[in-house]
Amino acid sequence: MAEKILVVDDDTNICELLRLYLEKEGYEVSIANTGTDAVKMFQRVAPDLMLLDIMLPELDGWQVCREIRKTSDKPIIMLTAKGETFDKVLGFELGADDYVVKPFDAKEVMARVKAVLRRSGGGDRNDVKEVRFDKLVINLTNYELRVDGKKIDTPPKELELIYHLASNPNRVFTRDQLLDEVWGFDYYGDSRTVDVHVKRLREKLEGVSDKWELKTVWSVGYKFATKD
């Protein structure tokens, strides 16, 4: 079954361009031109990924992202002419998984769509990617985070980040290393992206166990610290 993509942009030319490329790659495409329609269509279509513009009529992209994140952790890639760090950080804080600045190359967008879907879709069931610690289970195959036995809603990029850190306990990673190894070498974001995701993970993991912690190594980066 073809994976479903919801394209949200008030520029019909951009929508049709993305539809052309996406359908050529075998995706099933739906389009919305306003924020209100985007929320309604997301609920009706249940897409596997949404490409979401920020500057939209009725509801802007941030409001749409906030509404979607109340009920779904499906990947969201923001499309916008805004390239300032503040806008990127706000998008990530609201739960966006990636960020592409206009004008963009459609082939780059396709590459990001494939990469995000690949990360969020899991892998071979016979090759389960999972790490376990006291009261913590991080499963990258099913993209599930369980804390003290309870499943915690976690966007794909947050889960990939904690999985990467926990798979290398007590190893210190710089922000640039995490951007390269979790986001990918072709990611054009900045190091504050890592800080935003760590902050959100800490809100989910703070105080869960005294046997491990997501620790800041000042002036260097982060590590998943374990205690014997």
N, C-alpha and C positions, 0 to 999 in steps of 0.2 A: 504494500500500500504506500502511495506517495506521501511524503511528509508535507505538512501544510504550513504555509507561510502567510502571515497577515502583514501587508504593507500599509502603513498609515502615513499619508503625506497630503497636504492640500494642493500640491503641485501635481496636476494630472500627468504632465510630461514625465516627471520623475517616476511616478507610479507605473506608467506604461513601460518605461525603460527597464525598471526592475522586474516587472512582470515578464517581459521578453526574455531577460537573462535567466530568471528563476525557472520559468517553464521549460526553457531549453535544457536546464539541468535536471528536469524531471519533477520539480516541486509543484504542488497544487497551490495556487495563489488566490488570495482574497484581498480586496482593496477597500480602505475607508479613507475619507477625505476630511473628517472632523474628529475631534476628540470624543465627542458623545457617541458617534457611530463606531469608533474604534472599540470602546468599552462594550457596546452592545454586540458587535460582530465577534469580538473575542469570546464572549460567553456563548454565542451561537455556534461558531465554527470550531472552537477549541484548537487553535493552531499549535504547532510544535515550536514555532518561533515567531516573534513579532519584530518587524523593522519599524521603528517609531520615530517620527519627526517631533521636534520640540515645539516649534512655532506652528500651532494649530488653532483653528477657530473653535469656539465654544469651551473646550477643555484643552489646555496645553499638554505637551508630552509628559511633563512632570506629574501633572494631575492624573493623566491616564496611567502612567507607570504606578503611581501610588494606589490607584483603584485596582489595577490588575494584581498587584502584590498582596492585596487583602485575601485573595482566593487562589492564586496560582504562582508557582515558581518556574513556569516555562520561560525560556531565555528571551531576553529583550535586548536588541541592539539599537541604540539611539542614533538617529540620523539628524544632523543639524548643522546650520551655518555658524553656530556659536562654537568658538574654539578655545575660549578662555578656561583656565584651570578650574575656576569656581563652578562653571557649568558642568564640567566633567565630574568633579567631586560630588556635586549635588545629585547628578544622575546616578552615580554609583551608590550614594547613600540611600537612594530610593529603591535600589535593587536592580539597576541595569547591569547587564553582563558584558557589554562592549559598547564602543562609542566610535562613530565614523563622522568626520567633519566634511561638510560640503565646501567646495565641489569635490566629488569623489570619483574614483574610477570604478565602474560597475564590476569589473573583474575582482577588485579588492573586496568589494562588498560580498561577492559570491564566495570568496575564499574565507571571509570571516563567518559567513553563514554556515559553511560546511564545517569549519573548525568548532564553532559553538555547538552545533547540533551533534557533532561527533563526541564532544566532551560530555554533553548532557544526556546522550542516548545510551551510555553504558557500553559494554563490550561482550565478548564471548562468555557465556554462562559457565563454561568449564575453566575460565581463567578469572576467578573472582578477585577483585582488587579491594582488599579490606584490611584495615588496621584496628586493633582493639587495645584499649587501656581501661583502667578502672572507671566504670560508669560511662565509658565512651566507646562508640562503634562508628567508624567512618567507612562507608561502603561506596567506592567509586564506580562499581559495576552498576549498581542500582541508583546511584546518586542519592544516598540516604545518610543522614546524620542522626544518630540516636544518643540521647543523653539521659543517663539513669533509666534506660529502658523505654524512653519516650521518643518518638520520631519528631525531629525539629525541622520545621520548614526552613530550607537553606538554599539560596540561589546557587546555580552551578559553580560560579567562580569562587564563591566563599568556600564551598565544599572542596574544590580542587586545591585551594590554598591550604586549608587545614590538613587535607590528606597528604600533600607534599611535605609539609612541616613535620607531621606526625610519623611519616614514613622514614624520616631521618632524625630520630629523637636526639636532642642535645646538640645538634649541628646548627651553627649560626649561619643564617642567610642574609646577605645584604638585600636592600630593596631592589637594586638593579638585578641581582641574581633571581629574585622571585619574579620580577617582571619578565625576564627571559625564559625562565623555566616553567612558569605557570601560565602567563599570558601569551608567551611566544615571542620569538626574536623580532617578528614583524609588527609588534604592538607599538603604537606611537604615544602611549600615555606617559605619565610622569610618576615619580616615586610616591606621591601623595595618594595615588590609587591604592597602593599596598596598605598604607596607613588606614584608609577608610575601611577596607575589607577586614583588617585586623580588629579595628574598633567594633565592627558589627559582630565578628566572631566572639570577641570577649564578652559582649552583652549576652550571648547565648551560653558561654562556657564558664563564666566567672563563678568561682566558689563551688563548682561541681565536685571536685576531688582535690585532696591534698597530696596526691601522688604525681600530679603533672600540672603544668600551666603553660599558657601561651605567653612567652616572656619577651620583653623588649631588652635588647642588648644595646645600651646607649651608644650613640655615634656609629653604630654598625648596622643593626637590623633586628631580626627576630629569630626566635627558636622555640621549638616545642620541648620544654624542659621536663625531664622525668626525675623522680626521686627513688632511690633504691629502698 
